Amino acid sequence: MRYFTAGESHGPHLTAIIEGVPAGLFLNADDINKELQRRQKGYGRGDRMLIESDRIEITSGVRHGLTLGSPITLTMPNKDFDHWSQIMAVHEIDERQKHIRQLTKPRPGHADLVGGMKYGFSDLRNTLERSSARETAMRVAIGAVAKRLLEELSITVFHHITVFGGMTIDLSDELTYQEIKTKAGQSDLSIANDAFEMAIKEQIDNIKKQGDTLGGVIETIALGVPAGLGSYVQWDRKLDGKLAQAVLSINAFKGVEFGLGFESAHLTGSQVMDEIVWEKETGYSRKTNRLGGFEGGMTNGQPLIIKGVMKPIPTLYKPLMTVDVKTHEPYKASVERSDTTALPAAGVVMENVVATVLATEILETFTSDNMTDLKEAFTSYQEKLKLF
């Protein structure tokens, strides 16, 4: 499976083409729109969420509710485009109009300046429009298709936030994964301990008044993934490497770890490795899951524990200093609509990106022209693992 996305933040549409989805997968627009609605929620979001109401139209690859095995095209109209139709026009416009909403004061932490330098843009909006986190809406849509496939194989992917604006969310060791999923899903902060809700919301409100932003750490968990996905035989076939690249490709993500991750640097080997056990009914497993479900670049049958750190959003209502690219004079950076924090939304993006990588790996590993063959191959493989 592979995909491409296209479109600009304030353009008429965002589009994705997905190739390699098996025939016979039940899929409708509602499956995708539910995920898009989740991305638009969360405490600390900005005014644009009042404008956007993301809805997908499936324009190819599905007939009568079933995928055909041919490329799937997803199209998402931008309801705000009417206000940007001249600014983002495809056709040529009068020179006198080109200065409208032109961006010449690059924002620190964004792609504005470097993109302009690389592609030779005097108007940095050409960079801003494509580098915007708006593109992640389509990656959520693609992830929703991947989730629909994973659901048929009894694989679940969800997220919760473990650090919010520097505040660590303590969780009881007795909480099950299902309880974490349920609690985080009910929270508009995506946290699994409601004792922290009031303090975090007060912090968000205070930071908003200051014109500043907050980041944090998101943990994505995948359940039901069998051992042996990925490979140790080449560096680019290691699945944890593929997941790390995918997570770091999300806007504002600056780090990724698996299991204990960076904490391992402070521990001994006996405190990090997971001892192996075997039972007749289930086969091999581990006593612990400190490595986050990976050994040698392959899944080991334990839940996948993937953490991503999201920096504070760089668009500030209290802008930092920059330089105007036309005059080279110092100025305060340009201000675009932004959020105080987008951590809950970024968690939805991360879980869908992880789902996409897992679905892609499964389709590369097993016979997958149609869902019947895929399910048979996947089930047969799981039974084989139990007998090893």
TIDREN-894513 format. One line per field, with one value per residue (C-alpha): residue number from 1; residue in one letter; z, x, y. Coordinates in nm, 2 decimals, decimal comma, padded with zeros to 4 digits. Layout:
N
resi: (NUM; ...)
resn: (a; ...)
c3: (Z; ...)
c1: (X; ...)
c2: (Y; ...)
This chain:
388
resi: (1; 2; 3; 4; 5; 6; 7; 8; 9; 10; 11; 12; 13; 14; 15; 16; 17; 18; 19; 20; 21; 22; 23; 24; 25; 26; 27; 28; 29; 30; 31; 32; 33; 34; 35; 36; 37; 38; 39; 40; 41; 42; 43; 44; 45; 46; 47; 48; 49; 50; 51; 52; 53; 54; 55; 56; 57; 58; 59; 60; 61; 62; 63; 64; 65; 66; 67; 68; 69; 70; 71; 72; 73; 74; 75; 76; 77; 78; 79; 80; 81; 82; 83; 84; 85; 86; 87; 88; 89; 90; 91; 92; 93; 94; 95; 96; 97; 98; 99; 100; 101; 102; 103; 104; 105; 106; 107; 108; 109; 110; 111; 112; 113; 114; 115; 116; 117; 118; 119; 120; 121; 122; 123; 124; 125; 126; 127; 128; 129; 130; 131; 132; 133; 134; 135; 136; 137; 138; 139; 140; 141; 142; 143; 144; 145; 146; 147; 148; 149; 150; 151; 152; 153; 154; 155; 156; 157; 158; 159; 160; 161; 162; 163; 164; 165; 166; 167; 168; 169; 170; 171; 172; 173; 174; 175; 176; 177; 178; 179; 180; 181; 182; 183; 184; 185; 186; 187; 188; 189; 190; 191; 192; 193; 194; 195; 196; 197; 198; 199; 200; 201; 202; 203; 204; 205; 206; 207; 208; 209; 210; 211; 212; 213; 214; 215; 216; 217; 218; 219; 220; 221; 222; 223; 224; 225; 226; 227; 228; 229; 230; 231; 232; 233; 234; 235; 236; 237; 238; 239; 240; 241; 242; 243; 244; 245; 246; 247; 248; 249; 250; 251; 252; 253; 254; 255; 256; 257; 258; 259; 260; 261; 262; 263; 264; 265; 266; 267; 268; 269; 270; 271; 272; 273; 274; 275; 276; 277; 278; 279; 280; 281; 282; 283; 284; 285; 286; 287; 288; 289; 290; 291; 292; 293; 294; 295; 296; 297; 298; 299; 300; 301; 302; 303; 304; 305; 306; 307; 308; 309; 310; 311; 312; 313; 314; 315; 316; 317; 318; 319; 320; 321; 322; 323; 324; 325; 326; 327; 328; 329; 330; 331; 332; 333; 334; 335; 336; 337; 338; 339; 340; 341; 342; 343; 344; 345; 346; 347; 348; 349; 350; 351; 352; 353; 354; 355; 356; 357; 358; 359; 360; 361; 362; 363; 364; 365; 366; 367; 368; 369; 370; 371; 372; 373; 374; 375; 376; 377; 378; 379; 380; 381; 382; 383; 384; 385; 386; 387; 388)
resn: (m; r; y; f; t; a; g; e; s; h; g; p; h; l; t; a; i; i; e; g; v; p; a; g; l; f; l; n; a; d; d; i; n; k; e; l; q; r; r; q; k; g; y; g; r; g; d; r; m; l; i; e; s; d; r; i; e; i; t; s; g; v; r; h; g; l; t; l; g; s; p; i; t; l; t; m; p; n; k; d; f; d; h; w; s; q; i; m; a; v; h; e; i; d; e; r; q; k; h; i; r; q; l; t; k; p; r; p; g; h; a; d; l; v; g; g; m; k; y; g; f; s; d; l; r; n; t; l; e; r; s; s; a; r; e; t; a; m; r; v; a; i; g; a; v; a; k; r; l; l; e; e; l; s; i; t; v; f; h; h; i; t; v; f; g; g; m; t; i; d; l; s; d; e; l; t; y; q; e; i; k; t; k; a; g; q; s; d; l; s; i; a; n; d; a; f; e; m; a; i; k; e; q; i; d; n; i; k; k; q; g; d; t; l; g; g; v; i; e; t; i; a; l; g; v; p; a; g; l; g; s; y; v; q; w; d; r; k; l; d; g; k; l; a; q; a; v; l; s; i; n; a; f; k; g; v; e; f; g; l; g; f; e; s; a; h; l; t; g; s; q; v; m; d; e; i; v; w; e; k; e; t; g; y; s; r; k; t; n; r; l; g; g; f; e; g; g; m; t; n; g; q; p; l; i; i; k; g; v; m; k; p; i; p; t; l; y; k; p; l; m; t; v; d; v; k; t; h; e; p; y; k; a; s; v; e; r; s; d; t; t; a; l; p; a; a; g; v; v; m; e; n; v; v; a; t; v; l; a; t; e; i; l; e; t; f; t; s; d; n; m; t; d; l; k; e; a; f; t; s; y; q; e; k; l; k; l; f)
c3: (00,00; -00,08; -00,09; -00,19; -00,06; -00,25; -00,17; 00,01; 00,35; 00,21; -00,14; -00,27; -00,18; -00,01; -00,20; -00,14; -00,36; -00,19; -00,39; -00,27; -00,05; -00,09; -00,27; -00,05; 00,25; 00,38; 00,36; 00,36; 00,41; 00,76; 00,87; 00,76; 00,88; 01,24; 01,25; 01,10; 01,36; 01,63; 01,49; 01,51; 01,88; 02,19; 02,45; 02,33; 01,96; 01,77; 01,57; 01,25; 01,41; 01,41; 01,04; 00,94; 00,92; 00,74; 00,53; 00,28; -00,05; -00,19; -00,57; -00,68; -00,57; -00,38; -00,52; -00,32; 00,01; -00,08; -00,20; -00,56; -00,52; -00,75; -00,63; -00,38; -00,42; -00,12; -00,17; 00,11; 00,02; 00,21; 00,32; 00,39; 00,03; -00,07; 00,14; -00,03; -00,39; -00,52; -00,29; -00,37; -00,73; -00,98; -01,27; -01,31; -01,12; -01,15; -01,02; -00,79; -00,61; -00,55; -00,24; -00,06; 00,24; 00,11; 00,36; 00,38; 00,75; 00,82; 01,15; 01,36; 01,39; 01,06; 00,71; 00,58; 00,54; 00,45; 00,20; 00,04; 00,01; -00,13; -00,40; -00,47; -00,34; -00,26; -00,12; 00,16; 00,15; -00,12; 00,15; 00,43; 00,24; 00,17; 00,49; 00,71; 00,95; 00,76; 00,54; 00,84; 00,78; 00,48; 00,67; 00,93; 00,64; 00,50; 00,85; 00,89; 00,58; 00,74; 01,07; 00,89; 00,75; 01,09; 01,25; 01,03; 01,17; 01,53; 01,57; 01,77; 01,77; 02,02; 02,20; 02,52; 02,63; 02,90; 02,93; 02,87; 02,88; 03,10; 03,34; 03,36; 03,37; 03,64; 03,57; 03,80; 03,71; 03,75; 03,46; 03,16; 02,81; 02,74; 03,05; 02,92; 02,58; 02,72; 02,97; 02,71; 02,46; 02,70; 02,78; 02,56; 02,67; 02,57; 02,91; 03,11; 03,46; 03,50; 03,82; 03,60; 03,39; 03,58; 03,63; 03,26; 03,14; 03,37; 03,22; 02,87; 02,94; 03,10; 02,82; 02,57; 02,74; 02,71; 02,33; 02,38; 02,31; 02,47; 02,36; 02,52; 02,48; 02,31; 02,36; 02,09; 02,16; 01,91; 02,04; 01,85; 01,64; 01,58; 01,62; 01,31; 01,13; 01,00; 00,94; 01,07; 00,73; 00,60; 00,78; 00,58; 00,66; 01,04; 01,13; 01,43; 01,19; 00,95; 01,24; 01,37; 01,03; 00,99; 01,34; 01,29; 00,96; 01,15; 01,18; 01,51; 01,62; 01,73; 01,89; 01,91; 02,14; 02,19; 02,53; 02,79; 02,51; 02,64; 02,99; 02,90; 02,91; 03,29; 03,34; 03,33; 03,07; 03,32; 03,39; 03,02; 02,85; 02,86; 02,98; 02,75; 02,86; 02,68; 02,74; 02,55; 02,47; 02,36; 02,27; 02,34; 02,52; 02,75; 03,13; 03,07; 02,78; 02,84; 02,48; 02,36; 02,15; 01,93; 01,91; 01,62; 01,42; 01,44; 01,64; 01,92; 01,99; 02,28; 02,26; 02,06; 02,28; 02,07; 02,22; 02,02; 02,15; 01,99; 02,03; 02,12; 01,80; 01,65; 01,54; 01,83; 01,90; 02,08; 01,78; 01,80; 01,61; 01,25; 00,93; 00,64; 00,33; 00,11; 00,31; 00,55; 00,83; 01,17; 01,23; 01,44; 01,27; 01,08; 01,27; 01,12; 01,29; 01,54; 01,85; 02,20; 02,19; 01,94; 02,14; 02,14; 01,77; 01,71; 01,91; 01,66; 01,37; 01,53; 01,59; 01,23; 01,10; 01,30; 01,18; 00,82; 00,87; 01,03; 00,76; 00,49; 00,66; 00,68; 00,32; 00,22; 00,43; 00,35; 00,04; 00,00; -00,33; -00,15; 00,21; 00,21; 00,12; 00,36; 00,65; 00,58; 00,55; 00,86; 01,07; 00,94; 01,04; 01,39; 01,44; 01,31; 01,57; 01,85; 01,74; 01,71)
c1: (00,00; 00,12; -00,04; 00,01; -00,15; -00,20; -00,34; -00,27; -00,39; -00,63; -00,67; -01,00; -00,94; -00,71; -00,68; -00,53; -00,48; -00,43; -00,31; -00,29; -00,59; -00,73; -01,06; -01,36; -01,29; -01,61; -01,55; -01,77; -01,72; -01,86; -01,57; -01,33; -01,54; -01,55; -01,17; -01,17; -01,41; -01,18; -00,89; -01,09; -01,16; -00,96; -00,92; -00,69; -00,78; -00,81; -01,08; -01,02; -01,18; -01,51; -01,47; -01,36; -01,60; -01,40; -01,59; -01,45; -01,58; -01,47; -01,45; -01,28; -01,19; -01,51; -01,84; -02,15; -01,96; -01,67; -01,32; -01,24; -00,86; -00,81; -00,67; -00,90; -00,93; -01,03; -01,13; -01,19; -01,33; -01,21; -01,52; -01,31; -01,18; -01,44; -01,24; -00,92; -01,03; -00,82; -00,52; -00,50; -00,62; -00,47; -00,51; -00,30; -00,41; -00,34; 00,00; -00,17; -00,35; -00,05; 00,05; -00,27; -00,19; 00,17; 00,41; 00,76; 00,82; 00,90; 00,79; 01,06; 01,01; 00,82; 00,93; 00,86; 01,22; 01,40; 01,13; 01,15; 01,53; 01,51; 01,24; 01,32; 00,99; 00,97; 00,62; 00,67; 00,30; 00,40; 00,58; 00,33; 00,04; 00,18; 00,39; 00,09; -00,04; -00,36; -00,21; -00,24; -00,62; -00,56; -00,32; -00,59; -00,83; -00,58; -00,53; -00,90; -00,89; -00,59; -00,78; -01,08; -00,84; -00,67; -01,01; -01,09; -00,77; -00,86; -00,58; -00,66; -00,46; -00,52; -00,34; -00,32; -00,11; 00,15; 00,31; 00,10; 00,28; 00,55; 00,30; 00,34; 00,01; 00,05; -00,14; -00,21; -00,01; -00,34; -00,51; -00,56; -00,50; -00,87; -00,93; -00,66; -00,82; -01,17; -01,06; -00,85; -01,12; -01,37; -01,13; -01,10; -00,74; -00,68; -00,55; -00,64; -00,64; -00,91; -00,75; -00,52; -00,80; -00,85; -00,48; -00,40; -00,70; -00,60; -00,25; -00,38; -00,60; -00,31; -00,07; -00,33; -00,36; 00,02; 00,00; 00,22; 00,18; 00,23; 00,36; 00,39; 00,43; 00,18; 00,18; 00,03; -00,05; -00,12; -00,28; -00,32; -00,01; 00,16; 00,53; 00,75; 00,63; 00,94; 01,28; 01,64; 01,80; 01,82; 01,82; 01,53; 01,31; 01,31; 00,95; 01,04; 01,26; 00,96; 00,74; 00,99; 01,02; 00,64; 00,59; 00,87; 00,71; 00,41; 00,42; 00,59; 00,71; 01,07; 01,14; 01,01; 01,09; 00,97; 00,89; 01,13; 01,31; 01,55; 01,50; 01,70; 02,02; 01,99; 01,93; 02,12; 02,06; 01,88; 01,64; 01,56; 01,53; 01,20; 01,23; 01,08; 00,81; 00,61; 00,26; 00,09; -00,22; -00,07; 00,29; 00,57; 00,54; 00,74; 00,71; 00,74; 00,72; 01,01; 01,12; 00,78; 00,70; 01,01; 01,32; 01,57; 01,35; 01,06; 00,74; 00,77; 00,39; 00,37; 00,17; 00,35; 00,43; 00,53; 00,59; 00,62; 00,72; 00,54; 00,71; 00,49; 00,32; 00,55; 00,28; 00,26; 00,01; 00,30; 00,53; 00,91; 01,15; 01,24; 01,37; 01,17; 01,30; 01,24; 01,41; 01,63; 01,50; 01,41; 01,03; 00,80; 00,70; 00,37; 00,08; -00,16; -00,46; -00,33; -00,40; -00,27; -00,21; -00,30; -00,18; -00,52; -00,55; -00,19; -00,26; -00,53; -00,29; -00,02; -00,24; -00,36; -00,01; 00,09; -00,21; -00,11; 00,24; 00,11; -00,15; 00,12; 00,35; 00,08; -00,02; 00,35; 00,39; 00,07; -00,13; -00,35; -00,53; -00,86; -00,97; -01,07; -00,71; -00,56; -00,76; -00,68; -00,31; -00,30; -00,49; -00,28; 00,04; -00,09; -00,16; 00,19; 00,34; 00,16; 00,31; 00,67)
c2: (00,00; 00,35; 00,69; 01,05; 01,37; 01,70; 02,04; 02,36; 02,48; 02,74; 02,59; 02,45; 02,09; 01,84; 01,51; 01,17; 00,87; 00,53; 00,23; -00,13; -00,16; -00,51; -00,57; -00,65; -00,42; -00,26; 00,12; 00,42; 00,80; 00,78; 00,56; 00,83; 01,13; 01,00; 01,02; 01,36; 01,49; 01,36; 01,55; 01,88; 01,84; 01,90; 02,18; 02,46; 02,46; 02,79; 02,96; 02,77; 02,47; 02,67; 02,72; 02,37; 02,08; 01,82; 01,58; 01,33; 01,23; 00,90; 00,94; 00,62; 00,27; 00,18; 00,04; -00,04; 00,00; -00,24; -00,16; -00,27; -00,32; -00,02; 00,32; 00,49; 00,87; 01,08; 01,45; 01,70; 02,05; 02,35; 02,54; 02,86; 02,87; 03,13; 03,38; 03,28; 03,23; 03,52; 03,47; 03,10; 03,12; 02,88; 03,12; 03,43; 03,74; 04,11; 04,21; 04,46; 04,18; 03,96; 04,15; 04,05; 03,82; 03,80; 03,65; 03,81; 03,79; 03,42; 03,27; 03,11; 02,73; 02,70; 02,60; 02,95; 03,08; 02,76; 02,67; 03,01; 02,98; 02,63; 02,69; 03,06; 03,21; 03,58; 03,53; 03,27; 03,19; 02,94; 02,75; 02,80; 02,67; 02,32; 02,29; 02,37; 02,10; 02,12; 01,84; 01,61; 01,60; 01,38; 01,16; 01,10; 01,02; 00,77; 00,63; 00,58; 00,35; 00,17; 00,13; -00,02; -00,28; -00,34; -00,38; -00,68; -00,84; -00,75; -00,49; -00,18; 00,15; 00,44; 00,72; 00,91; 01,20; 01,13; 01,48; 01,79; 02,12; 01,99; 01,82; 01,44; 01,25; 00,98; 00,66; 00,37; 00,05; -00,14; 00,04; -00,19; -00,08; -00,08; 00,14; 00,38; 00,39; 00,46; 00,73; 00,91; 00,89; 01,05; 01,34; 01,66; 01,66; 01,30; 01,21; 00,90; 01,06; 01,32; 01,44; 01,65; 01,81; 02,13; 02,21; 02,15; 02,36; 02,65; 02,62; 02,63; 02,93; 03,12; 03,04; 03,16; 03,49; 03,53; 03,46; 03,15; 02,77; 02,43; 02,09; 01,75; 01,38; 01,15; 00,77; 00,55; 00,19; -00,09; -00,41; -00,74; -00,70; -01,04; -01,12; -01,10; -00,79; -00,60; -00,76; -00,75; -00,83; -00,48; -00,14; -00,01; -00,31; -00,26; -00,17; 00,05; 00,25; 00,29; 00,40; 00,64; 00,81; 00,83; 00,98; 01,24; 01,34; 01,48; 01,86; 01,98; 01,63; 01,64; 01,30; 00,94; 00,65; 00,29; 00,14; 00,28; 00,47; 00,73; 00,62; 00,31; 00,53; 00,54; 00,17; -00,15; -00,42; -00,64; -00,35; -00,30; -00,65; -00,85; -01,21; -01,47; -01,71; -01,98; -02,12; -02,41; -02,21; -01,88; -01,97; -01,72; -01,39; -01,16; -01,10; -00,72; -00,49; -00,24; -00,26; -00,15; -00,45; -00,45; -00,67; -00,65; -00,42; -00,67; -00,69; -00,95; -01,00; -00,76; -00,43; -00,17; 00,14; 00,44; 00,79; 01,11; 01,45; 01,75; 02,09; 02,39; 02,52; 02,78; 03,02; 03,26; 03,54; 03,70; 03,68; 03,64; 03,85; 03,77; 03,94; 04,07; 03,88; 04,18; 04,45; 04,24; 04,46; 04,31; 04,27; 04,07; 03,75; 03,72; 03,58; 03,32; 03,16; 02,90; 02,69; 02,73; 02,36; 02,09; 01,79; 01,60; 01,66; 01,56; 01,24; 01,15; 01,22; 01,01; 00,71; 00,72; 00,75; 00,45; 00,26; 00,34; 00,20; -00,11; -00,17; -00,12; -00,37; -00,63; -00,59; -00,63; -00,94; -01,14; -01,22; -00,92; -00,89; -00,94; -00,94; -01,31; -01,42; -01,17; -01,29; -01,65; -01,58; -01,37; -01,62; -01,91; -01,71; -01,65; -02,02; -02,10; -01,87; -02,05; -02,38; -02,26)
